[in-house]
Amino acid sequence: MSNQKQQKPTLTGQRFKTRKRDEKERFDPTQFQESIVQGLNQSGTDLEAVAKFLDSSGAKLDYRRYAETLFDILVAGGMLAPGGTLADDVTRTEFCLFTAQEDLETMQAYAQVFNKLIRRYKYLEKGFEEEIKKLLLFLKGFTESERNKLAMLAGILLANGNVSASILSSLYNENLVKEGVSAAFAVKLFKSWINEKDINSVAASLRKVGMDSRLMELFPANKRSCDHFSKYFTDAGLKELSDFARNQQSIGARKELQKELQEQMSRGDSFKEIVPYVREEMKKSDISEQTMIGLVWASVMSSVEWNKKEELVTEQAIKLLKQYSPLLKAFTSQGSSELTLLLKIQEYCYDNIHFMKAFQKIVVLLYKADVLSEEVILKWYTDAHSTKGKSVFLEQMKKFVEWLKNAEEESESDEEEAD
């Protein structure tokens, strides 16, 4: 065997070029922009032709890479600099959303262009939503007419489900809010949205992304009241939105009040402290007694951990409700409030299966504690009960109702004899 070191092989010959697709391309939207601008200039105001051009160009141009550039051109005619202005040296087109006619019909036609484009190229969906959020942040850089067109378009896109209501978060920008831009823009947007759908559809979309409770933030802190919101949007012809916001504010106030009530109960505060506080809050937030008794009932029933055994849960409930009957009595001064409470009890016993057999005992206890009157119990039994567990609960109450009726008849006959 030779002691000579074996020579290592070396690479010789032609050097291979890196494949084009492996090279990292430099971000340069200039050529892309020129192609889009040229196509839009050729299509002009014919939006059908624009949609066809955009559809076919996706196969040749890199929409994925230059999505922001594409949307900037379609909306503003060219690439936007931070703040919403068009750069002087930028290639631009006069055929875009901002130069179109300022009417709902034209904006609906533009919405269709965007809708077709995103349906054809699904990967543009997220980028489009981000673009709308960005445009809303740039509102101060646009003219009033441009803002109006964008607001109408956004309303139509929201109605069609092309973007989610989370885009509205841009309107809570401090500078836009302070200068009144957000509120004015919201008027146009919501009018357009409600025109396409209705207030229930708007409400559902807002709730889905947690925007339903943030509408007051369209105004500066010193004007963030239900009354100011209501007047502003009612005067602008959006009473439906005012009513919705007022209702949301009321729901928020009710939740806060119930939370505070539960804390007072867990601290063991006296009824002498609790009742005046609750009444004051009811007055402040315009909460009716019927609504309040429902909150009191829910608070009482969630103040303990219930026994899992059916035979013990009734005893536990009676003990608890005996303790809290003065609190329930304080908020059942009207027959309608009593009936609301009785229906809440029926609903609770039906929804919580361990309480199914406790219903009659709870009603009798509250009758003896002067929380529920015989008139209300008889009305509930005759025609005001709900369908939940109806046959079970009516059967449970049968003997007690008969006793009430007999007692009532005896009382009437005693009165007649006395006369």
C-alpha positions in Angstrom: 0.0 0.0 0.0 1.5 3.4 -1.0 2.4 5.7 1.9 1.7 8.7 -0.4 -1.3 10.8 0.6 -4.3 10.3 -1.6 -5.1 13.6 -3.4 -8.6 15.0 -2.6 -10.9 15.5 -5.6 -11.5 19.1 -6.7 -14.5 20.6 -8.5 -13.6 21.9 -11.9 -15.6 23.0 -15.0 -18.5 25.4 -15.5 -20.0 27.3 -12.5 -23.8 26.9 -12.3 -26.0 30.0 -12.2 -28.5 30.3 -9.3 -31.9 29.5 -10.5 -34.0 32.6 -10.9 -36.8 31.5 -8.5 -34.1 31.1 -5.7 -32.9 34.7 -6.0 -34.5 37.1 -3.6 -36.1 39.7 -5.8 -35.7 43.4 -4.8 -39.0 45.1 -3.9 -39.5 47.5 -6.7 -43.1 48.4 -7.5 -42.3 50.9 -10.3 -42.8 48.5 -13.2 -45.9 46.9 -11.5 -47.4 50.4 -11.0 -46.8 51.4 -14.6 -48.6 48.2 -15.9 -51.6 48.8 -13.7 -51.9 52.6 -14.5 -51.6 51.8 -18.2 -54.4 49.2 -18.0 -56.7 51.6 -16.0 -56.0 54.4 -18.5 -57.0 52.2 -21.3 -60.2 50.9 -19.5 -61.2 54.5 -18.5 -64.5 54.8 -16.7 -65.8 51.4 -17.9 -65.7 49.5 -14.7 -66.6 46.2 -16.4 -63.4 46.6 -18.5 -61.5 47.5 -15.4 -62.6 44.2 -13.7 -61.7 42.2 -16.8 -58.3 43.9 -16.9 -57.6 43.1 -13.3 -58.7 39.6 -13.6 -56.4 38.8 -16.6 -53.4 40.8 -15.2 -53.2 38.6 -12.1 -51.7 35.9 -14.2 -48.9 38.1 -15.4 -48.3 40.6 -12.5 -47.3 39.8 -8.9 -50.4 40.8 -7.0 -49.3 38.9 -3.9 -46.1 40.9 -3.7 -47.5 44.3 -4.7 -51.0 44.1 -3.1 -50.7 47.5 -1.3 -49.5 49.2 -4.5 -52.4 47.7 -6.4 -55.1 48.9 -3.9 -53.5 52.3 -3.5 -53.7 52.9 -7.3 -57.4 51.6 -7.5 -58.4 53.9 -4.7 -56.2 57.0 -5.0 -54.7 56.7 -8.5 -51.1 56.1 -7.4 -48.9 54.9 -4.6 -49.6 56.8 -1.3 -47.0 58.2 0.9 -47.5 58.1 4.7 -50.3 60.5 5.6 -52.2 59.8 2.4 -50.6 62.1 -0.1 -49.5 61.1 -3.6 -45.8 61.5 -4.2 -45.0 64.1 -7.0 -42.8 61.7 -9.0 -45.3 58.9 -8.9 -47.0 57.5 -12.0 -50.7 58.0 -11.6 -54.0 57.5 -13.3 -57.1 59.7 -13.3 -59.4 56.7 -13.4 -59.7 55.6 -9.7 -62.2 55.7 -6.8 -61.2 59.2 -5.7 -61.8 60.7 -9.1 -65.2 58.9 -9.6 -68.6 60.5 -9.2 -69.6 60.9 -5.6 -72.8 58.9 -5.5 -73.9 55.6 -4.0 -74.5 53.9 -7.4 -70.9 54.5 -8.5 -69.5 53.3 -5.2 -71.6 50.1 -5.5 -70.1 49.6 -8.9 -66.5 50.1 -7.5 -67.4 47.7 -4.6 -68.2 45.1 -7.3 -64.7 45.6 -8.9 -63.0 44.9 -5.5 -65.4 42.0 -4.8 -64.6 40.3 -8.2 -60.9 40.8 -7.8 -60.8 39.3 -4.3 -63.0 36.4 -5.2 -60.7 35.7 -8.1 -57.5 36.1 -6.1 -58.4 34.9 -2.5 -55.0 35.7 -1.2 -55.7 39.4 -1.5 -58.4 39.3 1.1 -56.2 40.0 4.1 -54.2 42.6 2.3 -57.3 44.4 1.2 -58.6 44.6 4.8 -55.3 46.0 5.9 -55.4 48.6 3.1 -58.8 49.8 4.2 -57.5 50.2 7.8 -54.6 52.2 6.5 -56.8 54.4 4.3 -58.9 55.2 7.4 -55.8 56.3 9.3 -55.0 58.6 6.4 -58.4 60.4 6.3 -56.9 63.8 7.2 -54.8 63.6 4.1 -57.9 63.3 1.8 -60.4 65.9 0.6 -63.9 65.9 2.0 -65.2 64.4 -1.3 -62.6 61.6 -1.2 -63.5 60.8 2.4 -67.2 60.6 1.5 -66.5 58.2 -1.4 -64.3 56.1 0.9 -67.0 56.1 3.6 -69.7 54.9 1.1 -67.4 52.2 -0.3 -66.5 51.0 3.2 -70.2 50.8 4.2 -71.0 48.7 1.1 -67.9 46.4 1.6 -69.0 45.9 5.3 -72.5 45.1 4.2 -71.3 42.5 1.6 -68.9 40.9 4.1 -65.8 41.8 2.0 -64.2 43.3 5.1 -64.9 42.8 8.8 -66.0 45.5 11.2 -62.6 45.4 12.9 -61.5 48.0 10.2 -63.4 50.6 12.4 -60.6 50.4 15.0 -58.7 52.9 12.8 -61.4 55.5 13.4 -60.6 55.5 17.1 -57.2 57.2 16.3 -56.8 60.1 18.7 -56.1 62.8 16.1 -59.0 61.8 13.9 -61.4 61.7 16.9 -60.2 65.0 18.3 -60.8 66.9 15.0 -64.3 65.3 14.4 -63.1 63.5 11.3 -64.1 60.0 12.7 -67.6 60.9 13.6 -68.3 62.7 10.3 -66.9 59.7 8.4 -68.9 57.3 10.5 -72.1 59.0 9.5 -71.5 58.4 5.8 -70.3 54.9 6.4 -73.2 53.8 8.6 -75.8 55.4 6.2 -74.3 53.4 3.3 -74.1 50.2 5.4 -77.7 50.4 6.6 -78.9 51.3 3.1 -77.4 48.0 1.9 -78.6 45.8 4.8 -80.4 46.9 8.0 -79.5 47.8 11.6 -79.7 44.2 12.8 -77.1 43.1 10.3 -74.9 46.1 11.4 -75.4 45.2 15.1 -74.4 41.5 14.5 -71.2 42.5 12.6 -70.2 45.0 15.3 -70.9 42.4 18.1 -68.8 39.8 16.3 -65.6 41.8 16.7 -66.5 43.6 20.0 -67.1 47.0 18.3 -70.7 47.3 19.6 -69.5 48.7 22.9 -66.9 51.1 21.5 -69.1 53.4 19.4 -68.9 56.3 21.9 -65.1 56.4 21.2 -65.9 58.1 17.9 -66.1 61.3 20.1 -63.5 63.0 22.3 -63.6 62.0 26.0 -65.5 65.2 27.0 -68.3 64.4 24.5 -68.4 60.7 25.1 -72.0 60.5 26.4 -75.0 58.6 25.3 -77.0 61.9 25.0 -74.3 63.5 22.7 -74.0 60.4 20.6 -77.8 60.1 20.3 -78.3 63.7 19.2 -75.4 63.7 16.8 -76.4 60.6 14.9 -80.2 61.3 15.1 -79.7 64.8 13.7 -77.7 63.1 10.9 -80.6 60.8 10.1 -79.3 57.7 11.8 -81.8 57.3 14.7 -81.6 53.5 14.4 -77.9 53.7 15.2 -78.6 56.1 18.1 -81.1 53.6 19.6 -78.7 50.7 19.1 -75.9 52.6 20.9 -78.2 53.6 23.7 -79.3 50.0 24.1 -75.6 48.9 24.2 -74.8 51.5 26.8 -77.8 50.3 28.9 -76.5 46.7 28.6 -73.1 47.8 29.8 -74.6 49.7 32.7 -76.7 46.7 33.7 -73.6 44.4 33.7 -71.7 46.9 35.8 -74.6 47.2 38.3 -75.0 43.4 38.6 -71.2 43.0 39.2 -71.3 45.7 41.9 -74.4 44.1 43.5 -72.7 40.7 43.6 -69.7 42.3 45.3 -71.9 44.0 47.9 -73.6 40.7 48.6 -70.4 38.8 48.9 -69.1 41.4 51.4 -72.3 41.0 53.4 -73.4 44.6 53.1 -76.8 45.2 54.7 -80.0 45.7 52.6 -80.2 49.2 54.1 -77.0 50.0 52.2 -77.7 47.9 49.0 -81.2 49.1 48.2 -80.6 52.9 48.1 -77.4 52.3 46.1 -79.2 50.2 43.5 -82.1 52.6 43.2 -79.7 55.5 42.6 -78.0 53.5 39.8 -81.3 52.6 38.3 -82.3 56.2 38.1 -78.9 57.2 36.6 -78.9 54.5 33.9 -82.7 54.6 33.3 -83.1 50.9 34.3 -86.7 49.8 34.9 -87.8 47.8 38.0 -88.8 44.9 35.7 -85.2 44.8 34.4 -83.7 45.3 37.9 -85.6 42.4 39.5 -84.1 40.1 36.9 -80.6 41.3 37.8 -81.3 40.9 41.5 -82.6 37.3 41.0 -79.6 36.4 38.9 -77.2 37.9 41.5 -78.9 36.1 44.4 -78.9 32.7 42.6 -75.2 33.0 41.6 -74.1 34.1 45.2 -73.6 30.4 46.4 -72.3 27.2 45.1 -75.2 24.8 44.7 -75.3 21.3 46.1 -75.2 18.6 43.3 -77.9 16.5 45.1 -81.4 17.3 44.1 -82.9 16.5 47.5 -80.6 19.0 49.2 -80.7 21.8 46.7 -84.3 22.7 47.5 -83.5 23.1 51.1 -80.5 25.2 50.3 -82.5 27.4 47.9 -85.3 28.0 50.5 -82.7 29.0 53.1 -81.0 31.4 50.7 -84.2 33.0 49.4 -85.6 33.4 52.9 -82.4 35.5 53.7 -82.8 37.6 50.5 -86.6 38.0 50.3 -86.4 41.6 51.7 -84.1 42.5 48.7 -86.4 40.8 46.2 -89.4 42.6 47.8 -87.7 46.0 47.5 -87.8 45.6 43.7 -91.2 44.1 43.2 -93.4 47.1 44.0 -95.4 46.7 40.7 -97.4 43.7 39.5 -95.3 43.6 36.2 -92.1 43.3 38.3 -93.6 40.4 40.3 -94.6 38.6 37.1 -91.1 39.2 35.7 -89.6 37.6 38.8 -92.0 34.6 38.6 -91.0 34.0 35.0 -87.3 34.3 35.9 -87.9 31.6 38.6 -89.7 29.4 36.1 -86.8 29.8 33.6 -84.2 29.2 36.2 -85.8 26.0 37.5 -86.2 24.7 33.9 -82.6 25.5 32.9 -81.1 24.0 36.0 -82.5 20.5 36.2 -81.8 20.0 40.0 -84.3 22.8 40.6 -87.2 21.3 38.7 -88.9 20.0 41.9 -88.1 23.1 43.9 -90.3 25.5 41.8 -93.5 25.3 43.9 -91.7 25.6 47.2 -89.8 28.7 46.0 -93.1 30.4 44.9 -94.9 29.5 48.1 -92.0 30.9 50.2 -92.0 34.2 48.2 -95.8 34.4 48.5 -95.5 34.1 52.3 -92.7 36.7 52.3 -95.0 39.1 50.5 -92.8 39.2 47.4 -95.3 37.6 45.1 -99.0 38.4 45.4 -101.9 35.9 44.8 -103.1 38.0 41.8 -99.8 37.6 40.0 -99.5 33.9 40.8 -103.1 33.3 39.5 -102.4 35.3 36.4 -99.1 33.4 35.8 -101.0 30.1 36.2 -103.9 31.1 33.9 -102.2 32.7 31.0 -98.9 34.4 31.7 -96.5 31.4 32.1 -93.8 30.6 29.6 -93.6 27.3 27.7 -90.4 26.2 29.5 -91.4 23.2 31.7 -95.0 24.4 31.5 -96.7 21.0 32.2 -94.4 20.1 35.1 -94.7 23.5 36.9 -98.4 23.9 36.3 -98.9 20.4 37.9 -96.7 21.4 40.8 -98.7 24.6 41.4 -102.2 23.0 41.0 -103.0 22.4 44.7 -101.6 25.7 45.8 -103.5 27.6 43.1 -106.7 25.8 44.1 -106.1 26.8 47.7 -105.5 30.5 46.6 -108.8 30.4 44.7 -110.7 29.0 47.6 -109.2 31.5 50.0 -110.2 34.3 47.6 -113.8 33.0 47.3 -114.1 32.7 51.1 -112.7 36.2 51.5 -115.3 37.5 48.9 -118.2 35.7 50.6 -117.1 37.0 54.1 -117.1 40.5 52.6 -120.6 40.0 51.2 -121.9 38.8 54.6 -120.3 41.8 56.3 -122.1 44.1 53.8 
